[in-house]
Amino acid sequence: MIEQKLHELGVIISNDTVHNEAELLREYEALTGHTLPVTYRHFLLKFKTSMYFDNMIVYRPLESSPWDSDGTQGLDEFYGLTLGANQDSGLSTLPEKYSTYLDRIPYSVVPIAEAPGGNQICLGVEAPVEGKIFFWDHEDEREIMGEQKNDFENMYLIANTFEDLIGSLMIDNSAPDSDSDDDDDDGIVSTWFSDDLDL
């Protein structure tokens, strides 16, 4: 179901063969100190590398955030265990993003995908949020404090499971069509200059 849905959305995945995905997954879980939910582990072992889309992708979150547009939010890329052939693509890996956002996002979640504007889509990795998917608003970034280090004030629930997140993804049909001649329209209907204007 997940693979078919991603292909329908125009996913672009490195076709590199990765032989050490199980080892990379173990290393990542050791880095985070958490065992990832089963469905997400299967997703990583299946696709291995970071991926992006040939279309603008959006989803409808369970909780609205300040980044909502007509009830939807965007998703740019999924982080993978490795980049594969995407070395110069500007994509990131799970270990890179985990290190970047350590002490910036709650300890009970890990970043799994990039949202527009540098926001993060995160997966809960310990109770009571284990398996849930959240949107982390970087514009409202706050110091992660306290014994539990789980400040969720700038976190918004997207989906209750990773499967639900994938199921909610859709192509943004309101995005401008790059093949359209209307892209050159600057909105100016006509221009008139006075004869008195010094040029």
WOMO-V794944 format. One record per residue. N is the residue number from 0. RES is the residue in one small letter. PHI is phi in radians with two decimals (999 if undefined). PSI is psi in degrees with one decimal (999 if undefined). D_LAST is the distance of its C-alpha to the last C-alpha in Angstrom with 1 decimal. Layout:
BEGIN
n=<N | N>
res=<RES | RES>
phi=<PHI | PHI>
psi=<PSI | PSI>
d_last=<D_LAST | D_LAST>
END
This chain:
BEGIN
n=<0 | 1 | 2 | 3 | 4 | 5 | 6 | 7 | 8 | 9 | 10 | 11 | 12 | 13 | 14 | 15 | 16 | 17 | 18 | 19 | 20 | 21 | 22 | 23 | 24 | 25 | 26 | 27 | 28 | 29 | 30 | 31 | 32 | 33 | 34 | 35 | 36 | 37 | 38 | 39 | 40 | 41 | 42 | 43 | 44 | 45 | 46 | 47 | 48 | 49 | 50 | 51 | 52 | 53 | 54 | 55 | 56 | 57 | 58 | 59 | 60 | 61 | 62 | 63 | 64 | 65 | 66 | 67 | 68 | 69 | 70 | 71 | 72 | 73 | 74 | 75 | 76 | 77 | 78 | 79 | 80 | 81 | 82 | 83 | 84 | 85 | 86 | 87 | 88 | 89 | 90 | 91 | 92 | 93 | 94 | 95 | 96 | 97 | 98 | 99 | 100 | 101 | 102 | 103 | 104 | 105 | 106 | 107 | 108 | 109 | 110 | 111 | 112 | 113 | 114 | 115 | 116 | 117 | 118 | 119 | 120 | 121 | 122 | 123 | 124 | 125 | 126 | 127 | 128 | 129 | 130 | 131 | 132 | 133 | 134 | 135 | 136 | 137 | 138 | 139 | 140 | 141 | 142 | 143 | 144 | 145 | 146 | 147 | 148 | 149 | 150 | 151 | 152 | 153 | 154 | 155 | 156 | 157 | 158 | 159 | 160 | 161 | 162 | 163 | 164 | 165 | 166 | 167 | 168 | 169 | 170 | 171 | 172 | 173 | 174 | 175 | 176 | 177 | 178 | 179 | 180 | 181 | 182 | 183 | 184 | 185 | 186 | 187 | 188 | 189 | 190 | 191 | 192 | 193 | 194 | 195 | 196 | 197 | 198>
res=<m | i | e | q | k | l | h | e | l | g | v | i | i | s | n | d | t | v | h | n | e | a | e | l | l | r | e | y | e | a | l | t | g | h | t | l | p | v | t | y | r | h | f | l | l | k | f | k | t | s | m | y | f | d | n | m | i | v | y | r | p | l | e | s | s | p | w | d | s | d | g | t | q | g | l | d | e | f | y | g | l | t | l | g | a | n | q | d | s | g | l | s | t | l | p | e | k | y | s | t | y | l | d | r | i | p | y | s | v | v | p | i | a | e | a | p | g | g | n | q | i | c | l | g | v | e | a | p | v | e | g | k | i | f | f | w | d | h | e | d | e | r | e | i | m | g | e | q | k | n | d | f | e | n | m | y | l | i | a | n | t | f | e | d | l | i | g | s | l | m | i | d | n | s | a | p | d | s | d | s | d | d | d | d | d | d | g | i | v | s | t | w | f | s | d | d | l | d | l>
phi=<999 | -1.13 | -1.09 | -1.08 | -1.10 | -1.08 | -1.16 | -1.10 | -1.46 | 1.50 | -1.14 | -2.06 | -2.12 | -1.05 | -1.61 | -1.10 | -1.49 | -1.94 | -1.69 | -1.97 | -1.08 | -1.13 | -1.17 | -1.08 | -1.14 | -1.05 | -1.13 | -1.16 | -1.13 | -1.17 | -1.08 | -1.46 | 1.33 | -2.35 | -1.56 | -1.30 | -0.98 | -0.98 | -1.08 | -1.22 | -1.06 | -1.09 | -1.03 | -1.14 | -1.20 | -1.32 | -1.73 | 1.15 | -1.72 | -1.09 | -2.48 | -2.33 | -2.21 | -1.49 | -2.33 | -1.34 | -1.94 | -2.33 | -2.59 | -1.82 | -1.33 | -1.24 | -2.09 | -1.24 | -2.19 | -1.10 | -1.65 | -1.08 | -2.32 | 0.98 | 1.43 | -2.16 | -2.36 | -1.66 | -2.37 | -1.68 | -2.71 | -1.77 | -1.37 | -2.03 | -1.24 | -2.63 | -1.56 | 1.05 | -1.40 | -1.55 | -0.98 | -1.85 | -1.53 | 1.47 | -1.35 | -2.21 | -1.80 | -1.01 | -1.06 | -1.08 | -1.22 | -1.07 | -1.15 | -1.11 | -1.81 | -1.05 | 1.23 | -2.05 | -2.03 | -0.94 | -1.19 | -1.56 | -2.32 | -2.27 | -1.28 | -2.14 | -2.72 | -1.72 | -1.91 | -0.94 | 1.44 | 1.42 | -1.30 | -2.12 | -1.81 | -2.10 | -1.95 | -1.21 | -2.11 | -2.65 | -1.06 | -1.62 | -1.82 | -0.96 | 1.53 | -1.40 | -1.97 | -2.22 | -1.76 | -1.83 | -1.55 | -1.26 | -1.23 | -1.99 | -1.10 | -2.37 | -1.21 | -1.46 | -2.23 | 1.54 | -1.09 | -1.48 | 0.89 | -2.31 | -1.36 | -1.85 | -1.14 | -1.94 | -2.00 | -2.26 | -1.21 | -1.65 | -2.68 | -1.42 | -2.52 | -1.11 | -1.06 | -1.14 | -1.06 | -1.04 | -1.11 | -1.51 | -1.19 | -2.65 | -1.31 | -1.40 | -1.31 | -1.54 | -1.18 | -1.02 | -1.44 | -1.14 | -1.56 | -1.37 | -1.21 | -1.21 | -1.11 | -1.50 | -1.32 | -1.64 | 1.52 | -1.51 | -1.45 | -2.75 | -2.26 | -2.31 | -1.98 | -1.25 | -1.15 | -1.46 | -1.35 | -1.42 | -2.04>
psi=<-46.7 | -45.6 | -44.9 | -43.3 | -43.8 | -41.0 | -36.2 | -30.2 | -7.3 | 38.3 | 144.1 | 114.6 | 141.2 | 136.1 | 13.3 | 142.7 | 124.1 | 118.8 | -15.1 | 32.5 | -37.2 | -39.5 | -41.7 | -39.3 | -44.8 | -41.3 | -40.3 | -43.5 | -34.5 | -38.3 | -43.6 | -20.8 | 18.5 | 146.5 | 126.5 | 152.5 | 147.0 | -48.6 | -39.7 | -36.0 | -44.5 | -39.6 | -47.6 | -41.7 | -29.1 | -48.3 | -27.9 | -55.5 | 161.0 | 150.5 | 151.6 | -172.9 | 152.8 | 1.8 | 164.0 | 124.1 | 136.2 | 168.9 | 162.6 | 110.5 | 157.9 | -33.2 | 133.0 | 149.1 | 171.0 | -11.6 | 1.6 | 143.1 | 108.9 | 36.4 | 5.1 | 161.7 | 157.8 | 159.9 | 126.1 | -45.1 | 154.6 | 133.7 | 143.2 | -179.6 | -25.7 | 168.2 | -22.3 | -130.4 | -0.5 | 30.2 | -38.4 | 20.4 | -10.0 | 2.7 | 166.4 | 161.5 | 164.6 | -48.7 | -38.1 | -48.1 | -34.9 | -44.9 | -37.9 | -40.4 | 6.2 | 132.8 | 9.7 | -26.8 | 160.1 | 145.9 | -17.4 | 7.0 | 159.7 | 145.2 | 133.3 | -13.3 | 156.9 | 134.3 | 157.8 | 146.4 | 12.5 | 7.9 | 161.7 | 145.1 | 124.1 | 151.1 | 129.1 | 132.5 | 3.5 | 156.7 | 146.5 | 7.4 | 7.8 | 129.2 | -16.2 | 155.0 | 131.3 | 154.0 | 126.7 | 119.1 | 106.4 | -19.7 | -20.0 | 34.4 | 140.3 | 158.1 | 129.3 | 111.2 | 175.3 | 166.8 | -39.3 | -22.9 | 51.9 | 57.3 | 114.0 | 18.5 | -25.3 | 26.1 | 139.0 | 130.7 | 124.3 | -50.9 | 156.9 | -18.5 | 162.7 | -38.9 | -39.0 | -37.6 | -50.7 | -42.9 | -26.8 | -11.5 | 141.1 | 158.6 | 135.1 | 100.1 | -10.8 | -6.9 | 144.4 | 139.2 | 117.0 | -18.2 | -3.7 | 140.6 | -17.4 | -12.5 | -24.1 | -3.5 | 115.7 | 5.5 | -3.8 | 123.6 | -47.7 | 162.1 | 137.0 | 130.8 | 137.3 | 145.8 | -19.0 | -4.1 | 126.2 | 120.7 | 999>
d_last=<64.1 | 61.6 | 61.0 | 60.5 | 58.1 | 56.0 | 55.8 | 54.8 | 51.9 | 50.7 | 52.0 | 51.4 | 54.3 | 55.1 | 57.8 | 59.4 | 63.1 | 63.9 | 67.6 | 67.8 | 66.2 | 69.4 | 69.4 | 65.7 | 66.4 | 69.3 | 67.3 | 64.5 | 67.1 | 68.8 | 65.4 | 64.9 | 68.6 | 68.5 | 69.8 | 67.1 | 67.9 | 69.6 | 67.0 | 64.2 | 66.5 | 67.1 | 63.3 | 62.7 | 65.6 | 64.5 | 60.8 | 61.0 | 57.3 | 54.2 | 52.4 | 49.1 | 48.1 | 46.1 | 45.1 | 43.8 | 47.1 | 47.9 | 51.1 | 52.3 | 53.8 | 56.8 | 55.1 | 51.5 | 49.3 | 45.9 | 44.5 | 45.7 | 43.4 | 45.1 | 48.4 | 47.8 | 46.9 | 45.9 | 47.9 | 46.3 | 49.3 | 53.1 | 54.3 | 57.2 | 60.0 | 58.1 | 54.9 | 56.6 | 54.1 | 51.2 | 51.1 | 47.3 | 46.3 | 45.5 | 48.5 | 51.1 | 54.9 | 57.2 | 58.5 | 55.0 | 53.9 | 57.3 | 56.9 | 53.3 | 54.3 | 57.7 | 58.1 | 54.9 | 56.3 | 59.7 | 62.6 | 63.9 | 61.0 | 59.3 | 55.8 | 56.0 | 52.5 | 48.8 | 46.8 | 43.0 | 41.6 | 44.5 | 47.1 | 50.5 | 53.0 | 56.5 | 60.1 | 62.9 | 65.6 | 68.2 | 69.8 | 68.9 | 65.5 | 66.9 | 65.3 | 62.6 | 58.9 | 56.4 | 52.7 | 51.9 | 48.8 | 47.3 | 45.0 | 48.3 | 50.0 | 53.0 | 55.7 | 58.6 | 61.6 | 65.2 | 68.2 | 67.1 | 63.4 | 62.5 | 59.8 | 58.5 | 56.2 | 53.1 | 54.9 | 54.8 | 57.4 | 56.0 | 59.3 | 63.0 | 63.5 | 61.6 | 62.6 | 61.1 | 57.8 | 57.8 | 58.8 | 55.9 | 53.2 | 51.1 | 48.0 | 44.9 | 44.1 | 41.2 | 39.4 | 36.4 | 37.7 | 36.1 | 36.8 | 35.0 | 31.9 | 30.8 | 30.0 | 26.6 | 25.8 | 23.3 | 24.1 | 20.9 | 22.1 | 18.9 | 15.2 | 13.7 | 10.2 | 10.6 | 9.9 | 9.3 | 6.3 | 3.8 | 0.0>
END
